[in-house]
Amino acid sequence: MADRRAVPSALTTDDLREVLGRLPFLDTEVDDSERIDQIGLLESIKAAAAGAQARATAAFAGSQRESQAAAGVPARGRGRGVAAQIALARKDSPARGSRHLGLAEALVRELPHTMEHLETGSVSEWRATIVCRETACLSPEDRATVDAALAADLPQLGDRQVEARAKALACRLDAAAMAKRAARAHSERRVTLRPAPDTMTHLTALLPVAQGVAVLAALERAAGSARAEGDERGRGQVMADTLVERVTGQTTAAAVPVEVQLVMPAALGDEPSRLGGHVLPAQTARDIVSSARQAGARLTMRRVFTSPEGVDLDRISSRRGPLPDHVAEPPPDQPDRPGAPEPPGTDVSASGRRFTGTVRRFILLRDQSCRTPWCDAPIRHVDHAIATRADGATTTTNGQGLCEACNYAKEAPGWRARTVRAGPGHTVRMTTPTGHSYDSTAPPLLPARVRAGPTVSALESHYAALLLTA
């Protein structure tokens, strides 16, 4: 007998908005047994939503490529900017947008069983990602074979089990491809830095295994020798200090060159400071300066001018000088003095099409990281919001700091950007080919300050302790 169950009607965008609006009103006035049911169902809903999101992502990417082809974009350039649009819609970084796109297309086109589990909520998005990742180097046919082999057990497997089974199946099907993948990983070696708790950082090196072992062995030998000679530091401390000294060429790890960009109230009080994008307590910032001075490091000072609230960068001195032993409030600024900053509120320009000198330094300090919303990547390019070919000026108002990927993405057809607020609170509006707009406002110069509103009173000269490596 044919199945006469009604096929549910398509879920519309308005339906999604209604579901989203109702979720905060989940009835939790139930017994604990039902609460566990709710938790389990909500987890399944998250997975099923990820499956639906993957289908929408793959459909969007296909449509965008077709539109670009119709617009005459060469084959090699089709797809540019697609991942960036996905990232903006998901409030995520462009790098993750590329991963989301790759996962969606693999699930829809090559991993139907894993996709079915995801859409029914029986596996999480992360476990589906593991299957995709471990089979990425296989042919579509071999990938489908692994997908089918995992299908029956996938909902019952943990993360490590999924990884181990997918990798073992991939090795059995195409050992050569897996070996080639391992060899290719050599070209992906890199060093990264990310914040850690308590004003520390994780400096991570992704190295070929032989090189990694050699580096660790050298640091362990240095630590062993130092400890044998009576060094009172712990083994880990000696290894960390030796790494810094050998990489930087410094005599001691503490001798880090520092440029203090000084805003006076913060130096006198307890205003949190910044060092390379990391937020530091005021005392820690003072300790860094003190340690660097004791170690004989080069210390310089550059004056920074902000709004009265200390939130927005207004201007910076074009020159820097030695950091005095005891910092006192500088005299009022004299515009005709060599190295003085521009008058308050001036939209400073650079000559030609390139951002150079004080203008570039101003934008790097103002923007801090890539200005694309939700992208925390370091600034690699200082770019024009309105391109020079469209008569965009090379000024601080029309300038923005971008990472390399975001700068290239905005060159795809249909992308537009313009400055909608010159400052304070410098804001650039980015519009994608689908007509969606996203505003990016420069972050507060001082990490503890919050912008009171869209308008700020006339700018005055203030000074705060901001630490940057020279």
LOMIDREN-443875 format. One record per residue (C-alpha): chain; residue number from 1; y, z, x. Coordinates in Angstrom, 2 decimals, padded with zeros to 5 digits. Layout:
N
[rec 'A', NUM, [Y, Z, X]] ...
This chain:
470
[rec 'A', 1, [000.00, 000.00, 000.00]] [rec 'A', 2, [003.40, -000.90, 001.36]] [rec 'A', 3, [005.73, 001.90, 002.41]] [rec 'A', 4, [008.32, 002.02, -000.38]] [rec 'A', 5, [010.49, 004.72, 001.18]] [rec 'A', 6, [014.16, 003.89, 000.98]] [rec 'A', 7, [015.73, 002.64, 004.18]] [rec 'A', 8, [018.76, 004.83, 004.95]] [rec 'A', 9, [022.10, 003.10, 004.83]] [rec 'A', 10, [023.90, 002.40, 008.08]] [rec 'A', 11, [025.81, 005.32, 009.56]] [rec 'A', 12, [029.47, 004.30, 009.70]] [rec 'A', 13, [032.27, 005.46, 011.95]] [rec 'A', 14, [033.74, 007.40, 009.03]] [rec 'A', 15, [030.35, 009.09, 008.52]] [rec 'A', 16, [030.39, 010.19, 012.16]] [rec 'A', 17, [033.86, 011.66, 011.72]] [rec 'A', 18, [032.64, 013.60, 008.68]] [rec 'A', 19, [029.61, 015.00, 010.54]] [rec 'A', 20, [031.84, 016.02, 013.46]] [rec 'A', 21, [034.24, 017.72, 011.09]] [rec 'A', 22, [031.46, 019.71, 009.39]] [rec 'A', 23, [029.64, 020.97, 012.50]] [rec 'A', 24, [032.11, 023.84, 013.15]] [rec 'A', 25, [031.19, 025.19, 009.70]] [rec 'A', 26, [027.47, 025.62, 010.42]] [rec 'A', 27, [026.07, 028.42, 008.26]] [rec 'A', 28, [024.98, 031.13, 010.69]] [rec 'A', 29, [024.61, 033.81, 008.02]] [rec 'A', 30, [020.84, 033.29, 008.04]] [rec 'A', 31, [017.88, 035.13, 009.51]] [rec 'A', 32, [016.87, 034.73, 013.16]] [rec 'A', 33, [014.01, 032.41, 012.35]] [rec 'A', 34, [016.38, 029.93, 010.78]] [rec 'A', 35, [018.86, 030.37, 013.65]] [rec 'A', 36, [016.14, 029.20, 016.04]] [rec 'A', 37, [015.56, 026.22, 013.74]] [rec 'A', 38, [019.28, 025.46, 013.87]] [rec 'A', 39, [019.36, 025.65, 017.67]] [rec 'A', 40, [016.37, 023.32, 017.96]] [rec 'A', 41, [017.75, 020.84, 015.45]] [rec 'A', 42, [021.15, 020.78, 017.12]] [rec 'A', 43, [019.45, 020.03, 020.44]] [rec 'A', 44, [017.58, 017.16, 018.82]] [rec 'A', 45, [020.84, 015.94, 017.26]] [rec 'A', 46, [022.46, 015.89, 020.71]] [rec 'A', 47, [019.61, 013.77, 022.07]] [rec 'A', 48, [019.62, 011.45, 019.05]] [rec 'A', 49, [023.39, 011.08, 019.38]] [rec 'A', 50, [022.89, 010.09, 023.02]] [rec 'A', 51, [020.45, 007.42, 021.88]] [rec 'A', 52, [022.87, 006.05, 019.30]] [rec 'A', 53, [025.62, 006.19, 021.92]] [rec 'A', 54, [023.43, 004.16, 024.30]] [rec 'A', 55, [022.96, 001.41, 021.69]] [rec 'A', 56, [026.70, 001.28, 021.00]] [rec 'A', 57, [027.39, 001.18, 024.75]] [rec 'A', 58, [025.00, -001.73, 025.37]] [rec 'A', 59, [026.41, -003.66, 022.41]] [rec 'A', 60, [029.98, -003.07, 023.60]] [rec 'A', 61, [029.17, -004.24, 027.14]] [rec 'A', 62, [027.54, -007.42, 025.86]] [rec 'A', 63, [030.47, -008.19, 023.58]] [rec 'A', 64, [033.01, -007.60, 026.35]] [rec 'A', 65, [031.19, -009.93, 028.75]] [rec 'A', 66, [031.10, -012.61, 026.07]] [rec 'A', 67, [034.82, -012.19, 025.45]] [rec 'A', 68, [035.58, -012.42, 029.14]] [rec 'A', 69, [033.44, -015.56, 029.44]] [rec 'A', 70, [035.32, -017.13, 026.53]] [rec 'A', 71, [038.60, -016.24, 028.28]] [rec 'A', 72, [037.50, -018.18, 031.36]] [rec 'A', 73, [036.67, -015.24, 033.62]] [rec 'A', 74, [034.31, -016.41, 036.40]] [rec 'A', 75, [030.72, -015.16, 036.12]] [rec 'A', 76, [031.05, -012.85, 039.12]] [rec 'A', 77, [034.05, -011.11, 037.52]] [rec 'A', 78, [032.61, -010.58, 034.05]] [rec 'A', 79, [032.05, -006.98, 033.14]] [rec 'A', 80, [034.95, -005.64, 035.21]] [rec 'A', 81, [036.62, -002.77, 033.41]] [rec 'A', 82, [033.76, -002.27, 030.93]] [rec 'A', 83, [032.45, 000.92, 032.55]] [rec 'A', 84, [036.02, 002.22, 032.84]] [rec 'A', 85, [036.56, 001.80, 029.09]] [rec 'A', 86, [033.28, 003.60, 028.38]] [rec 'A', 87, [034.35, 006.44, 030.68]] [rec 'A', 88, [037.71, 006.81, 028.90]] [rec 'A', 89, [036.01, 006.89, 025.49]] [rec 'A', 90, [033.63, 009.58, 026.75]] [rec 'A', 91, [036.42, 011.53, 028.49]] [rec 'A', 92, [034.55, 011.10, 031.75]] [rec 'A', 93, [035.16, 009.74, 035.23]] [rec 'A', 94, [034.76, 006.01, 035.95]] [rec 'A', 95, [031.84, 006.72, 038.30]] [rec 'A', 96, [029.98, 008.42, 035.49]] [rec 'A', 97, [031.03, 005.62, 033.16]] [rec 'A', 98, [029.09, 003.20, 035.39]] [rec 'A', 99, [026.04, 005.44, 035.23]] [rec 'A', 100, [026.31, 005.73, 031.44]] [rec 'A', 101, [026.46, 001.94, 031.17]] [rec 'A', 102, [023.48, 001.41, 033.47]] [rec 'A', 103, [021.40, 003.95, 031.57]] [rec 'A', 104, [022.28, 002.45, 028.19]] [rec 'A', 105, [021.37, -001.09, 029.18]] [rec 'A', 106, [018.10, 000.00, 030.80]] [rec 'A', 107, [017.07, 002.03, 027.74]] [rec 'A', 108, [017.92, -000.71, 025.27]] [rec 'A', 109, [016.45, -003.61, 027.21]] [rec 'A', 110, [013.62, -002.26, 029.37]] [rec 'A', 111, [012.51, 001.25, 028.31]] [rec 'A', 112, [011.80, 001.03, 024.56]] [rec 'A', 113, [009.43, 004.03, 024.38]] [rec 'A', 114, [011.82, 006.33, 026.21]] [rec 'A', 115, [014.61, 005.05, 023.99]] [rec 'A', 116, [012.60, 005.81, 020.86]] [rec 'A', 117, [011.97, 009.37, 022.03]] [rec 'A', 118, [015.67, 009.80, 022.74]] [rec 'A', 119, [016.77, 008.43, 019.37]] [rec 'A', 120, [014.36, 010.70, 017.49]] [rec 'A', 121, [015.56, 013.71, 019.50]] [rec 'A', 122, [012.22, 014.47, 021.16]] [rec 'A', 123, [013.52, 014.13, 024.75]] [rec 'A', 124, [016.90, 014.94, 026.23]] [rec 'A', 125, [019.34, 012.44, 027.67]] [rec 'A', 126, [018.74, 013.92, 031.13]] [rec 'A', 127, [014.97, 013.32, 030.98]] [rec 'A', 128, [015.59, 009.77, 029.82]] [rec 'A', 129, [017.95, 009.43, 032.78]] [rec 'A', 130, [015.19, 010.57, 035.17]] [rec 'A', 131, [012.82, 007.87, 033.88]] [rec 'A', 132, [015.58, 005.30, 034.30]] [rec 'A', 133, [016.47, 006.49, 037.80]] [rec 'A', 134, [012.93, 006.61, 039.17]] [rec 'A', 135, [012.10, 003.11, 037.92]] [rec 'A', 136, [015.38, 001.42, 038.83]] [rec 'A', 137, [013.91, -000.64, 041.70]] [rec 'A', 138, [011.03, -002.07, 039.65]] [rec 'A', 139, [010.84, -005.43, 037.92]] [rec 'A', 140, [011.41, -005.35, 034.15]] [rec 'A', 141, [007.66, -005.86, 033.62]] [rec 'A', 142, [006.66, -002.96, 035.89]] [rec 'A', 143, [009.38, -000.79, 034.39]] [rec 'A', 144, [007.94, -001.45, 030.92]] [rec 'A', 145, [004.49, -000.47, 032.22]] [rec 'A', 146, [005.76, 002.91, 033.46]] [rec 'A', 147, [007.62, 003.42, 030.20]] [rec 'A', 148, [004.46, 002.81, 028.18]] [rec 'A', 149, [002.33, 005.02, 030.45]] [rec 'A', 150, [004.73, 007.95, 030.03]] [rec 'A', 151, [005.26, 007.50, 026.31]] [rec 'A', 152, [002.56, 009.80, 024.95]] [rec 'A', 153, [003.32, 012.82, 027.18]] [rec 'A', 154, [007.06, 012.47, 027.75]] [rec 'A', 155, [008.21, 014.97, 025.08]] [rec 'A', 156, [005.99, 017.69, 026.60]] [rec 'A', 157, [007.02, 017.21, 030.26]] [rec 'A', 158, [009.63, 019.16, 032.18]] [rec 'A', 159, [012.22, 017.58, 034.44]] [rec 'A', 160, [010.15, 017.80, 037.64]] [rec 'A', 161, [007.04, 016.58, 035.91]] [rec 'A', 162, [008.89, 013.55, 034.52]] [rec 'A', 163, [010.25, 012.76, 037.98]] [rec 'A', 164, [006.88, 013.17, 039.71]] [rec 'A', 165, [004.94, 011.05, 037.20]] [rec 'A', 166, [007.53, 008.28, 037.03]] [rec 'A', 167, [007.77, 008.10, 040.82]] [rec 'A', 168, [003.98, 008.10, 041.28]] [rec 'A', 169, [003.54, 005.32, 038.74]] [rec 'A', 170, [006.32, 003.30, 040.36]] [rec 'A', 171, [004.75, 003.67, 043.82]] [rec 'A', 172, [001.37, 002.53, 042.51]] [rec 'A', 173, [002.85, -000.52, 040.79]] [rec 'A', 174, [005.17, -001.68, 043.58]] [rec 'A', 175, [004.92, 000.28, 046.81]] [rec 'A', 176, [006.96, -002.32, 048.68]] [rec 'A', 177, [009.90, -001.99, 046.30]] [rec 'A', 178, [009.85, 001.79, 046.61]] [rec 'A', 179, [009.76, 001.55, 050.41]] [rec 'A', 180, [012.66, -000.91, 050.36]] [rec 'A', 181, [014.59, 001.47, 048.13]] [rec 'A', 182, [014.06, 004.29, 050.63]] [rec 'A', 183, [015.27, 002.05, 053.46]] [rec 'A', 184, [018.33, 000.99, 051.49]] [rec 'A', 185, [019.27, 004.62, 051.00]] [rec 'A', 186, [020.21, 004.67, 054.71]] [rec 'A', 187, [023.33, 002.63, 053.86]] [rec 'A', 188, [024.39, 005.25, 051.29]] [rec 'A', 189, [024.94, 008.00, 053.85]] [rec 'A', 190, [028.22, 009.82, 053.28]] [rec 'A', 191, [030.10, 013.10, 053.50]] [rec 'A', 192, [031.65, 014.77, 050.45]] [rec 'A', 193, [033.66, 017.91, 049.74]] [rec 'A', 194, [033.73, 019.90, 046.53]] [rec 'A', 195, [035.08, 023.33, 045.58]] [rec 'A', 196, [032.93, 026.45, 045.74]] [rec 'A', 197, [033.67, 029.93, 044.37]] [rec 'A', 198, [035.97, 032.36, 046.18]] [rec 'A', 199, [038.17, 029.78, 047.97]] [rec 'A', 200, [035.19, 028.21, 049.75]] [rec 'A', 201, [034.04, 024.58, 049.76]] [rec 'A', 202, [030.74, 022.72, 049.92]] [rec 'A', 203, [030.90, 020.14, 052.73]] [rec 'A', 204, [027.84, 017.96, 052.09]] [rec 'A', 205, [026.44, 015.25, 054.33]] [rec 'A', 206, [023.88, 012.82, 052.91]] [rec 'A', 207, [022.03, 011.66, 056.04]] [rec 'A', 208, [018.78, 009.96, 056.98]] [rec 'A', 209, [016.18, 012.68, 057.36]] [rec 'A', 210, [015.88, 012.37, 061.16]] [rec 'A', 211, [019.63, 012.69, 061.63]] [rec 'A', 212, [019.86, 015.62, 059.24]] [rec 'A', 213, [017.11, 017.50, 061.08]] [rec 'A', 214, [018.78, 016.77, 064.43]] [rec 'A', 215, [022.17, 018.10, 063.24]] [rec 'A', 216, [020.64, 021.29, 061.89]] [rec 'A', 217, [018.60, 021.83, 065.07]] [rec 'A', 218, [021.71, 021.44, 067.24]] [rec 'A', 219, [023.63, 023.97, 065.15]] [rec 'A', 220, [020.70, 026.40, 065.25]] [rec 'A', 221, [020.51, 026.11, 069.05]] [rec 'A', 222, [024.24, 026.82, 069.31]] [rec 'A', 223, [023.86, 029.84, 067.04]] [rec 'A', 224, [020.89, 031.14, 069.05]] [rec 'A', 225, [022.80, 030.84, 072.33]] [rec 'A', 226, [025.88, 032.55, 070.93]] [rec 'A', 227, [023.85, 035.41, 069.48]] [rec 'A', 228, [021.95, 035.84, 072.76]] [rec 'A', 229, [025.29, 036.22, 074.56]] [rec 'A', 230, [026.32, 039.02, 072.21]] [rec 'A', 231, [028.32, 037.13, 069.57]] [rec 'A', 232, [028.68, 039.51, 066.62]] [rec 'A', 233, [028.97, 036.77, 064.00]] [rec 'A', 234, [025.96, 036.08, 061.81]] [rec 'A', 235, [023.79, 033.04, 062.52]] [rec 'A', 236, [025.17, 031.17, 059.51]] [rec 'A', 237, [028.76, 031.96, 060.51]] [rec 'A', 238, [028.23, 030.65, 064.04]] [rec 'A', 239, [026.62, 027.46, 062.72]] [rec 'A', 240, [029.50, 026.86, 060.31]] [rec 'A', 241, [032.17, 027.50, 062.96]] [rec 'A', 242, [030.36, 025.28, 065.48]] [rec 'A', 243, [030.23, 022.46, 062.96]] [rec 'A', 244, [034.00, 022.65, 062.40]] [rec 'A', 245, [034.76, 022.84, 066.12]] [rec 'A', 246, [032.54, 019.91, 067.10]] [rec 'A', 247, [033.71, 017.64, 064.30]] [rec 'A', 248, [037.45, 018.37, 064.62]] [rec 'A', 249, [037.60, 018.92, 068.39]] [rec 'A', 250, [039.41, 022.22, 067.86]] [rec 'A', 251, [038.99, 025.07, 070.31]] [rec 'A', 252, [038.17, 027.44, 067.47]] [rec 'A', 253, [037.33, 026.87, 063.82]] [rec 'A', 254, [040.47, 028.69, 062.70]] [rec 'A', 255, [042.83, 026.36, 064.62]] [rec 'A', 256, [043.33, 024.00, 061.66]] [rec 'A', 257, [046.65, 022.10, 061.75]] [rec 'A', 258, [048.64, 023.06, 058.65]] [rec 'A', 259, [051.77, 021.67, 057.02]] [rec 'A', 260, [053.41, 024.21, 054.73]] [rec 'A', 261, [055.36, 022.58, 051.93]] [rec 'A', 262, [057.49, 025.53, 051.02]] [rec 'A', 263, [058.85, 026.63, 047.62]] [rec 'A', 264, [060.46, 029.94, 048.30]] [rec 'A', 265, [059.63, 032.14, 045.26]] [rec 'A', 266, [055.94, 031.47, 045.71]] [rec 'A', 267, [056.07, 032.38, 049.37]] [rec 'A', 268, [057.73, 035.70, 048.49]] [rec 'A', 269, [055.48, 036.49, 045.53]] [rec 'A', 270, [051.89, 035.93, 044.48]] [rec 'A', 271, [051.98, 032.31, 043.33]] [rec 'A', 272, [048.60, 030.56, 043.78]] [rec 'A', 273, [048.72, 027.77, 046.35]] [rec 'A', 274, [046.88, 024.50, 046.97]] [rec 'A', 275, [044.97, 023.29, 049.98]] [rec 'A', 276, [043.53, 019.78, 049.74]] [rec 'A', 277, [043.16, 020.09, 045.97]] [rec 'A', 278, [041.67, 023.60, 046.11]] [rec 'A', 279, [043.49, 026.51, 044.45]] [rec 'A', 280, [043.98, 029.57, 046.66]] [rec 'A', 281, [045.31, 033.09, 046.01]] [rec 'A', 282, [048.70, 033.62, 047.65]] [rec 'A', 283, [047.29, 036.12, 050.15]] [rec 'A', 284, [044.56, 033.68, 051.17]] [rec 'A', 285, [047.21, 031.03, 051.79]] [rec 'A', 286, [049.16, 033.48, 053.97]] [rec 'A', 287, [045.97, 034.39, 055.82]] [rec 'A', 288, [045.31, 030.71, 056.59]] [rec 'A', 289, [048.78, 030.35, 058.09]] [rec 'A', 290, [048.37, 033.59, 060.05]] [rec 'A', 291, [044.95, 032.60, 061.43]] [rec 'A', 292, [046.17, 029.14, 062.37]] [rec 'A', 293, [049.19, 030.66, 064.16]] [rec 'A', 294, [047.01, 033.11, 066.09]] [rec 'A', 295, [044.67, 030.28, 067.08]] [rec 'A', 296, [047.57, 028.24, 068.43]] [rec 'A', 297, [047.37, 025.49, 065.80]] [rec 'A', 298, [050.29, 023.20, 065.04]] [rec 'A', 299, [052.30, 024.55, 062.07]] [rec 'A', 300, [055.02, 022.52, 060.38]] [rec 'A', 301, [057.16, 022.92, 057.27]] [rec 'A', 302, [058.50, 020.39, 054.74]] [rec 'A', 303, [060.80, 021.39, 051.90]] [rec 'A', 304, [059.68, 020.60, 048.33]] [rec 'A', 305, [062.06, 020.54, 045.37]] [rec 'A', 306, [060.82, 021.20, 041.84]] [rec 'A', 307, [062.05, 021.79, 038.33]] [rec 'A', 308, [063.48, 025.28, 037.69]] [rec 'A', 309, [060.13, 026.40, 036.30]] [rec 'A', 310, [058.36, 025.24, 039.46]] [rec 'A', 311, [056.19, 022.88, 037.38]] [rec 'A', 312, [057.23, 019.33, 038.24]] [rec 'A', 313, [057.94, 017.75, 041.60]] [rec 'A', 314, [061.50, 016.38, 041.81]] [rec 'A', 315, [061.92, 015.41, 045.46]] [rec 'A', 316, [060.75, 016.22, 048.96]] [rec 'A', 317, [062.40, 016.27, 052.33]] [rec 'A', 318, [061.86, 013.13, 054.37]] [rec 'A', 319, [061.36, 015.17, 057.54]] [rec 'A', 320, [059.37, 018.19, 058.56]] [rec 'A', 321, [060.05, 020.77, 061.22]] [rec 'A', 322, [058.42, 023.76, 062.91]] [rec 'A', 323, [057.38, 026.60, 060.63]] [rec 'A', 324, [059.49, 029.66, 061.58]] [rec 'A', 325, [057.82, 033.01, 062.21]] [rec 'A', 326, [059.64, 034.58, 059.28]] [rec 'A', 327, [060.49, 032.17, 056.48]] [rec 'A', 328, [063.81, 032.82, 054.83]] [rec 'A', 329, [065.43, 030.89, 052.02]] [rec 'A', 330, [067.05, 027.74, 053.46]] [rec 'A', 331, [070.75, 027.10, 052.85]] [rec 'A', 332, [071.80, 024.89, 049.93]] [rec 'A', 333, [070.77, 021.29, 050.44]] [rec 'A', 334, [073.32, 018.95, 052.03]] [rec 'A', 335, [072.72, 015.31, 051.00]] [rec 'A', 336, [074.46, 013.92, 054.09]] [rec 'A', 337, [072.27, 015.96, 056.46]] [rec 'A', 338, [069.62, 013.87, 058.31]] [rec 'A', 339, [066.28, 014.22, 056.63]] [rec 'A', 340, [067.72, 015.58, 053.39]] [rec 'A', 341, [065.96, 014.72, 050.15]] [rec 'A', 342, [067.42, 012.35, 047.61]] [rec 'A', 343, [069.76, 013.82, 044.96]] [rec 'A', 344, [067.99, 015.45, 041.96]] [rec 'A', 345, [066.42, 013.05, 039.51]] [rec 'A', 346, [066.74, 009.96, 041.70]] [rec 'A', 347, [064.08, 007.31, 041.14]] [rec 'A', 348, [063.39, 006.66, 044.80]] [rec 'A', 349, [062.25, 003.19, 045.81]] [rec 'A', 350, [060.50, 001.70, 048.80]] [rec 'A', 351, [061.33, -001.62, 050.36]] [rec 'A', 352, [059.08, -004.54, 049.47]] [rec 'A', 353, [055.89, -004.34, 047.41]] [rec 'A', 354, [054.19, -001.52, 049.35]] [rec 'A', 355, [054.71, 002.18, 048.74]] [rec 'A', 356, [055.58, 003.66, 052.11]] [rec 'A', 357, [057.23, 006.67, 053.72]] [rec 'A', 358, [058.74, 009.38, 051.54]] [rec 'A', 359, [058.07, 007.42, 048.33]] [rec 'A', 360, [054.33, 007.28, 049.04]] [rec 'A', 361, [054.26, 010.92, 050.11]] [rec 'A', 362, [056.10, 011.90, 046.91]] [rec 'A', 363, [053.57, 010.10, 044.68]] [rec 'A', 364, [050.56, 011.55, 046.54]] [rec 'A', 365, [051.94, 015.09, 046.18]] [rec 'A', 366, [052.99, 014.60, 042.55]] [rec 'A', 367, [049.76, 013.02, 041.32]] [rec 'A', 368, [047.28, 015.02, 043.49]] [rec 'A', 369, [044.26, 012.93, 042.38]] [rec 'A', 370, [043.58, 009.63, 040.58]] [rec 'A', 371, [045.86, 009.34, 037.55]] [rec 'A', 372, [043.24, 007.75, 035.29]] [rec 'A', 373, [042.42, 010.38, 032.64]] [rec 'A', 374, [039.30, 012.46, 033.50]] [rec 'A', 375, [038.97, 010.84, 036.92]] [rec 'A', 376, [039.10, 013.49, 039.66]] [rec 'A', 377, [038.53, 011.08, 042.55]] [rec 'A', 378, [040.84, 011.20, 045.58]] [rec 'A', 379, [043.77, 008.78, 045.62]] [rec 'A', 380, [042.99, 005.69, 047.68]] [rec 'A', 381, [045.68, 003.30, 046.39]] [rec 'A', 382, [049.30, 003.91, 045.41]] [rec 'A', 383, [049.74, 001.30, 042.70]] [rec 'A', 384, [052.42, -000.13, 040.42]] [rec 'A', 385, [052.04, 000.81, 036.74]] [rec 'A', 386, [053.78, -002.45, 035.88]] [rec 'A', 387, [052.67, -004.96, 038.50]] [rec 'A', 388, [055.19, -006.54, 040.84]] [rec 'A', 389, [054.19, -009.97, 039.48]] [rec 'A', 390, [055.53, -008.73, 036.14]] [rec 'A', 391, [058.75, -007.55, 037.83]] [rec 'A', 392, [057.54, -003.97, 038.25]] [rec 'A', 393, [059.64, -002.00, 040.72]] [rec 'A', 394, [058.31, -000.22, 043.80]] [rec 'A', 395, [059.65, 003.18, 042.76]] [rec 'A', 396, [058.37, 006.70, 042.17]] [rec 'A', 397, [058.76, 006.16, 038.43]] [rec 'A', 398, [056.67, 002.97, 038.39]] [rec 'A', 399, [054.19, 004.28, 040.96]] [rec 'A', 400, [050.88, 006.04, 040.37]] [rec 'A', 401, [048.04, 007.21, 042.57]] [rec 'A', 402, [044.64, 005.68, 041.75]] [rec 'A', 403, [041.17, 005.66, 043.22]] [rec 'A', 404, [039.85, 002.30, 044.37]] [rec 'A', 405, [037.55, 001.79, 041.36]] [rec 'A', 406, [040.28, 002.52, 038.79]] [rec 'A', 407, [042.77, 000.25, 040.51]] [rec 'A', 408, [040.34, -002.67, 040.41]] [rec 'A', 409, [039.29, -001.94, 036.81]] [rec 'A', 410, [042.86, -002.26, 035.52]] [rec 'A', 411, [043.04, -005.79, 036.97]] [rec 'A', 412, [040.55, -007.03, 034.34]] [rec 'A', 413, [042.01, -009.10, 031.48]] [rec 'A', 414, [043.61, -007.12, 028.68]] [rec 'A', 415, [044.51, -003.94, 030.60]] [rec 'A', 416, [048.13, -002.74, 030.55]] [rec 'A', 417, [049.97, 000.25, 031.94]] [rec 'A', 418, [053.56, 001.47, 031.74]] [rec 'A', 419, [055.49, 004.63, 032.45]] [rec 'A', 420, [056.48, 006.29, 029.16]] [rec 'A', 421, [058.17, 009.33, 030.73]] [rec 'A', 422, [059.86, 009.18, 034.12]] [rec 'A', 423, [059.91, 012.94, 034.53]] [rec 'A', 424, [059.75, 015.80, 034.45]] [rec 'A', 425, [056.14, 015.43, 033.36]] [rec 'A', 426, [055.76, 011.87, 034.69]] [rec 'A', 427, [053.50, 010.10, 032.17]] [rec 'A', 428, [051.77, 006.73, 032.39]] [rec 'A', 429, [050.23, 005.14, 029.29]] [rec 'A', 430, [047.16, 003.00, 029.91]] [rec 'A', 431, [046.06, 000.54, 027.20]] [rec 'A', 432, [042.58, -001.00, 027.31]] [rec 'A', 433, [041.52, -004.45, 026.06]] [rec 'A', 434, [040.40, -002.91, 022.73]] [rec 'A', 435, [043.90, -001.54, 022.10]] [rec 'A', 436, [043.06, 002.11, 022.78]] [rec 'A', 437, [045.77, 003.98, 024.67]] [rec 'A', 438, [045.40, 006.98, 026.97]] [rec 'A', 439, [048.27, 009.00, 028.43]] [rec 'A', 440, [048.12, 010.49, 031.90]] [rec 'A', 441, [050.66, 013.18, 032.80]] [rec 'A', 442, [051.12, 014.34, 036.38]] [rec 'A', 443, [049.65, 017.85, 036.79]] [rec 'A', 444, [051.83, 020.90, 037.51]] [rec 'A', 445, [052.91, 021.08, 041.13]] [rec 'A', 446, [052.08, 024.77, 041.24]] [rec 'A', 447, [048.62, 025.44, 039.79]] [rec 'A', 448, [049.60, 028.56, 037.83]] [rec 'A', 449, [052.60, 026.97, 036.13]] [rec 'A', 450, [052.37, 025.43, 032.65]] [rec 'A', 451, [054.79, 022.83, 031.36]] [rec 'A', 452, [056.77, 024.35, 028.47]] [rec 'A', 453, [057.35, 021.08, 026.63]] [rec 'A', 454, [058.19, 017.42, 026.97]] [rec 'A', 455, [061.73, 018.10, 028.14]] [rec 'A', 456, [062.91, 020.34, 030.96]] [rec 'A', 457, [066.47, 021.39, 031.80]] [rec 'A', 458, [068.44, 020.04, 034.76]] [rec 'A', 459, [066.57, 020.27, 038.05]] [rec 'A', 460, [067.41, 022.84, 040.68]] [rec 'A', 461, [066.17, 023.51, 044.18]] [rec 'A', 462, [063.17, 025.85, 044.33]] [rec 'A', 463, [060.54, 026.43, 046.94]] [rec 'A', 464, [056.79, 027.28, 046.64]] [rec 'A', 465, [053.94, 027.71, 049.14]] [rec 'A', 466, [051.74, 024.64, 049.11]] [rec 'A', 467, [049.34, 024.15, 051.98]] [rec 'A', 468, [048.18, 020.74, 053.11]] [rec 'A', 469, [046.31, 019.78, 056.25]] [rec 'A', 470, [048.62, 017.77, 058.47]] 
